[in-house]
Amino acid sequence: MTVRFSPETADYLADLIEVLYLNDYFGFKESAKKYVADLATSIEVTIDKKISKPAPPYFDRYGKNMSYSVFKKNKNTQWYVFFNYADDIYYIRYIGNNHTCAQYLL
């Protein structure tokens, strides 16, 4: 199994470090870096073990025929990882959380 992040999702994860730090979710930039690194590692290591569901049409803007899996990081935040899967490769196309995209999953 291989996991590849689209350039957009890789940029999003890099920007997320700044967002988490600047919005005081973490008091230290190193803590924000660790959180994002742990999220990326969790995706890479466990995505093949997670239950996946078909992504609703709203998310077609990021790619067609995607699935998504949920990664719970703490009691307040769940991350939704949208991907295509073929030839034993998970191609991550979009990452959002319950604060940004959960309303479109109903």
N, CA and C of each residue as an Amber inpcrd file, in Angstrom:
protein
   318
   0.8330000  -1.1760000   0.0000000   0.0000000   0.0000000   0.0000000
   0.8820000   1.2450000   0.0000000   0.4790000   2.2050000  -0.8300000
   1.1690000   3.4910000  -0.9130000   0.1520000   4.5970000  -0.6930000
   0.5650000   5.6360000   0.0060000  -0.2770000   6.8100000   0.2050000
   0.4440000   8.0000000  -0.4100000  -0.2760000   8.7040000  -1.2680000
   0.2810000   9.9080000  -1.8880000  -0.6650000  11.0670000  -1.6280000
  -0.0890000  12.1910000  -1.2660000  -0.8610000  13.4050000  -1.0400000
  -0.7910000  14.2740000  -2.2880000  -1.9270000  14.7870000  -2.7290000
  -1.9210000  15.7220000  -3.8490000  -1.1280000  16.9520000  -3.4340000
  -0.6260000  17.7200000  -4.3910000   0.0770000  18.9530000  -4.0170000
  -0.7890000  19.8780000  -3.1500000  -2.0890000  19.9220000  -3.4380000
  -2.9900000  20.7710000  -2.6620000  -3.1050000  20.3150000  -1.2110000
  -3.1870000  19.0040000  -0.9960000  -3.3050000  18.5280000   0.3840000
  -1.9760000  18.6600000   1.1290000  -0.8760000  18.4970000   0.4230000
   0.4260000  18.7020000   1.0630000   0.5710000  20.1660000   1.4830000
   0.1540000  21.0840000   0.6090000   0.1940000  22.5100000   0.9490000
  -0.7330000  22.8110000   2.1190000  -1.9090000  22.1880000   2.1170000
  -2.8740000  22.4070000   3.1980000  -2.2670000  21.9950000   4.5400000
  -1.6250000  20.8480000   4.5770000  -1.0300000  20.3840000   5.8340000
   0.0830000  21.3220000   6.2910000   0.8850000  21.8170000   5.3490000
   1.9460000  22.7630000   5.7090000   1.3400000  24.0600000   6.2530000
   0.2820000  24.5480000   5.6080000  -0.3800000  25.7730000   6.0690000
  -1.1020000  25.5620000   7.3970000  -1.5850000  24.3580000   7.6200000
  -2.3140000  24.0520000   8.8500000  -1.4570000  24.2980000  10.0900000
  -0.1890000  24.0560000   9.9950000   0.7180000  24.3050000  11.1190000
   0.6180000  25.7740000  11.5460000   0.6970000  26.6700000  10.5740000
   0.6160000  28.1070000  10.8590000  -0.7550000  28.4850000  11.4280000
  -1.8100000  27.9490000  10.8240000  -3.1670000  28.2580000  11.2690000
  -3.3640000  27.8400000  12.7250000  -2.9450000  26.6360000  13.0490000
  -3.1110000  26.1340000  14.4140000  -2.3240000  26.9680000  15.4170000
  -1.1390000  27.3630000  15.0200000  -0.2940000  28.1480000  15.9210000
  -0.8100000  29.5860000  16.0460000  -1.0780000  30.2420000  14.9230000
  -1.4870000  31.6460000  14.9430000  -2.8600000  31.8540000  15.5730000
  -3.7200000  30.8430000  15.5110000  -5.0500000  30.9430000  16.1210000
  -5.0760000  30.3900000  17.5390000  -3.9050000  30.1940000  18.1120000
  -3.7490000  29.7830000  19.5050000  -4.3600000  28.4290000  19.8540000
  -4.4410000  27.5300000  18.8620000  -4.8290000  26.1600000  19.1940000
  -3.6670000  25.4620000  19.8940000  -2.4510000  25.9310000  19.5810000
  -1.2480000  25.4220000  20.2250000  -0.3920000  26.6110000  20.6330000
   0.1670000  26.5480000  21.8280000   0.9880000  27.6360000  22.3290000
   2.3840000  27.6730000  21.7450000   2.8200000  26.5580000  21.2070000
   4.1490000  26.4770000  20.6240000   4.0480000  25.9450000  19.2060000
   4.8220000  26.5300000  18.3140000   4.7940000  26.1010000  16.9150000
   5.2050000  24.6430000  16.7870000   6.1310000  24.2060000  17.6090000
   6.5630000  22.8070000  17.5680000   5.4100000  21.8510000  17.8850000
   4.5230000  22.2650000  18.7750000   3.3600000  21.4300000  19.0970000
   2.4200000  21.3230000  17.9040000   2.2380000  22.4210000  17.1860000
   1.4020000  22.4010000  15.9780000   2.0400000  21.5170000  14.9070000
   3.3520000  21.6050000  14.7640000   4.0630000  20.7530000  13.7990000
   3.8720000  19.2770000  14.1420000   3.9860000  18.9480000  15.4170000
   3.8380000  17.5590000  15.8410000   2.4180000  17.0640000  15.5750000
   1.4190000  17.8830000  15.8600000   0.0200000  17.5110000  15.6270000
  -0.2060000  17.1850000  14.1540000   0.2750000  18.0520000  13.2690000
   0.0890000  17.8480000  11.8290000   0.8930000  16.6370000  11.3520000
   2.0950000  16.4740000  11.8490000   2.8980000  15.3040000  11.4880000
   2.2190000  14.0190000  11.9470000   1.6530000  14.0280000  13.1460000
   0.9310000  12.8580000  13.6600000  -0.3050000  12.5520000  12.8080000
  -1.0040000  13.5920000  12.3630000  -2.1650000  13.3980000  11.4920000
  -1.7380000  12.7620000  10.1770000  -0.6930000  13.2910000   9.5610000
  -0.2080000  12.7490000   8.2880000   0.2560000  11.3030000   8.4490000
   0.9550000  11.0150000   9.5300000   1.4230000   9.6480000   9.7830000
   0.2490000   8.7140000  10.0080000  -0.7380000   9.1690000  10.7540000
  -1.9270000   8.3560000  10.9940000  -2.6200000   8.0130000   9.6800000
  -2.7100000   8.9850000   8.7880000  -3.3050000   8.7390000   7.4710000
  -2.4830000   7.6980000   6.7190000  -1.1870000   7.8880000   6.6760000
  -0.3120000   6.9920000   5.9130000  -0.3220000   5.5600000   6.4460000
  -0.4160000   5.4140000   7.7480000  -0.2860000   4.0960000   8.3630000
  -1.6120000   3.3440000   8.4790000  -2.7160000   4.0910000   8.6600000
  -3.9620000   3.3920000   8.9800000  -5.0910000   3.5530000   7.9670000
  -4.8850000   4.2990000   6.8930000  -6.0060000   4.5470000   5.9800000
  -6.5710000   3.2500000   5.4040000  -5.7280000   2.2630000   5.2090000
  -6.2150000   0.9990000   4.6570000  -7.0190000   0.1800000   5.6670000
  -6.9610000   0.5630000   6.9250000  -7.6950000  -0.1550000   7.9770000
  -8.9940000   0.5630000   8.3610000  -9.1650000   1.7750000   7.8890000
 -10.3400000   2.5780000   8.2300000 -11.5290000   2.1980000   7.3530000
 -12.7050000   2.3510000   7.9120000 -13.9250000   2.2060000   7.1250000
 -13.9980000   3.4130000   6.1960000 -14.3200000   3.1660000   4.9390000
 -14.4740000   4.2790000   4.0120000 -15.8900000   4.2880000   3.4620000
 -16.3160000   5.4810000   3.1050000 -17.6470000   5.6870000   2.5440000
 -17.5100000   6.4850000   1.2590000 -18.4780000   6.3640000   0.3600000
 -18.4360000   7.1930000  -0.8560000 -18.6070000   8.6700000  -0.4970000
 -17.8140000   9.5050000  -1.1170000 -17.9180000  10.9400000  -0.8710000
 -19.1630000  11.4950000  -1.5580000 -19.8940000  12.3790000  -0.8810000
 -21.0610000  13.0120000  -1.4930000 -20.6590000  13.8570000  -2.7110000
 -21.6010000  14.1250000  -3.6010000 -21.3060000  14.9090000  -4.8100000
 -20.6890000  16.2820000  -4.5380000 -20.9730000  16.8700000  -3.3860000
 -20.3940000  18.1740000  -3.0470000 -18.8670000  18.1560000  -3.2030000
 -18.2390000  17.0540000  -2.9140000 -16.7820000  16.9650000  -2.9140000
 -16.1950000  16.6230000  -4.2820000 -17.0330000  16.5000000  -5.2990000
 -16.5410000  16.2270000  -6.6570000 -15.6200000  17.3320000  -7.1570000
 -15.6770000  18.4950000  -6.5500000 -14.7810000  19.5880000  -6.9530000
 -13.3160000  19.2420000  -6.6960000 -13.0740000  18.2610000  -5.8360000
 -11.7030000  17.8560000  -5.5170000 -11.2760000  16.5960000  -6.2660000
 -12.2250000  15.9110000  -6.8500000 -11.9410000  14.6830000  -7.5980000
 -13.1980000  13.8500000  -7.7130000 -13.3050000  13.1010000  -8.7560000
 -14.4950000  12.2710000  -8.9980000 -14.3340000  10.9030000  -8.3500000
 -15.4780000  10.3150000  -7.9990000 -15.5230000   8.9420000  -7.4740000
 -14.6210000   8.7290000  -6.2610000 -14.6290000   9.6880000  -5.3660000
 -13.7960000   9.5780000  -4.1720000 -14.5280000   8.8460000  -3.0540000
 -13.7380000   8.4060000  -2.1160000 -14.2180000   7.8670000  -0.8520000
 -13.6250000   8.7420000   0.2410000 -14.1220000   8.5510000   1.4580000
 -13.5150000   9.2730000   2.5720000 -13.5000000   8.3890000   3.8150000
 -12.5580000   8.6840000   4.6780000 -12.4360000   8.0230000   5.9740000
 -12.2970000   9.0940000   7.0470000 -12.6400000   8.7130000   8.2690000
 -12.6220000   9.6450000   9.3880000 -11.4560000   9.3130000  10.3160000
 -10.7520000  10.3540000  10.7280000  -9.6380000  10.2210000  11.6650000
  -9.9290000  11.1280000  12.8520000 -10.2050000  10.5290000  13.9880000
 -10.5240000  11.3060000  15.1940000  -9.2140000  11.5950000  15.9310000
  -8.9220000  12.8820000  16.1230000  -7.6750000  13.2680000  16.7740000
  -7.8750000  13.6180000  18.2520000  -9.0380000  14.1260000  18.6060000
  -9.3380000  14.4180000  20.0030000 -10.8510000  14.5280000  20.1470000
 -11.3210000  14.8820000  21.3170000 -12.7760000  14.8840000  21.5430000
 -13.4910000  15.9730000  20.7510000 -12.7650000  16.9650000  20.2680000
 -13.3890000  18.0680000  19.5470000 -13.2020000  18.0350000  18.0330000
 -12.2410000  17.2750000  17.5530000 -11.9030000  17.3550000  16.1310000
 -11.7930000  15.9930000  15.4780000 -12.5310000  15.8650000  14.3790000
 -12.4150000  14.7110000  13.4990000 -11.9530000  15.2260000  12.1410000
 -11.0320000  14.5130000  11.5370000 -10.5390000  14.8780000  10.2150000
 -11.1440000  13.9310000   9.1900000 -11.5900000  14.4970000   8.0870000
 -12.1690000  13.7290000   6.9860000 -11.1610000  13.7460000   5.8430000
 -10.7470000  12.5650000   5.4280000  -9.7240000  12.4310000   4.4030000
 -10.3790000  11.8280000   3.1650000 -10.3560000  12.5830000   2.0770000
 -10.9980000  12.1890000   0.8180000  -9.9320000  11.6980000  -0.1470000
 -10.2190000  10.5790000  -0.7840000  -9.1850000   9.9510000  -1.6000000
  -9.7770000   9.1270000  -2.7360000  -8.9010000   8.8380000  -3.7000000
  -9.1750000   7.8300000  -4.7180000  -8.2460000   6.6720000  -4.4180000
  -8.7170000   5.4760000  -4.7180000  -7.9080000   4.2860000  -4.4810000
  -7.8720000   3.4500000  -5.7540000  -6.6620000   3.1320000  -6.1960000
  -6.4860000   2.2560000  -7.3590000  -5.0700000   1.6950000  -7.3170000
  -4.9280000   0.4710000  -7.7580000  -3.6110000  -0.1780000  -7.8440000
  -2.8310000  -0.1010000  -6.5370000  -3.5400000  -0.2800000  -5.4170000
  -2.9560000  -0.2620000  -4.0790000  -2.3310000   1.0880000  -3.7090000
  -2.8360000   2.1590000  -4.3340000  -2.3870000   3.5220000  -4.0290000
  -3.5780000   4.3380000  -3.5540000  -3.4280000   4.9580000  -2.3930000
  -4.4050000   5.9080000  -1.8830000  -3.9030000   7.2940000  -2.2680000
  -4.6760000   7.9850000  -3.0840000  -4.3020000   9.3310000  -3.5100000
  -5.1940000  10.3230000  -2.7590000  -4.5960000  11.0290000  -1.8020000
  -5.3370000  11.9430000  -0.9380000  -5.5770000  13.2460000  -1.7060000
  -6.8530000  13.5890000  -1.8590000  -7.2270000  14.7560000  -2.6580000
  -7.7200000  15.9410000  -1.8370000  -8.2590000  15.6690000  -0.6490000
  -8.7920000  16.7550000   0.1720000  -8.8200000  16.3020000   1.6290000
  -8.5370000  17.2360000   2.5210000  -8.6170000  16.9770000   3.9570000
  -9.3920000  18.1350000   4.5810000 -10.3970000  17.7970000   5.3550000
 -11.1690000  18.8020000   6.0790000 -11.4890000  18.2590000   7.4600000
 -12.0780000  19.1050000   8.2880000 -12.4400000  18.6140000   9.6160000
 -13.9120000  18.8960000   9.9070000 -14.3530000  18.4780000  11.0790000
 -15.7650000  18.6300000  11.4190000 -16.1840000  20.0980000  11.4930000
 -15.2440000  21.0090000  11.6080000 -15.5610000  22.4300000  11.6470000
 -15.7100000  23.0170000  10.2430000 -15.1280000  22.3640000   9.2400000
 -15.1170000  22.9400000   7.8960000 -15.9570000  22.1960000   6.8670000
 -16.1470000  20.8980000   7.0540000 -16.8360000  20.1690000   5.9760000
 -17.8740000  19.1500000   6.4250000 -18.0170000  18.9220000   7.7020000
 -18.9520000  17.8900000   8.1810000 -20.3840000  18.1520000   7.7540000
 -20.7600000  19.4220000   7.6260000 -22.1350000  19.7430000   7.2570000
 -22.4870000  19.2430000   5.8590000 -21.4870000  18.9790000   5.0130000
 -21.7330000  18.4930000   3.6490000 -21.7770000  16.9680000   3.5710000
 -21.5620000  16.3110000   4.6800000 -21.5490000  14.8410000   4.6910000
 -22.8940000  14.2480000   5.0580000 -23.8500000  15.0430000   5.4350000
 -25.1630000  14.5420000   5.8370000 -26.0130000  14.1560000   4.6450000
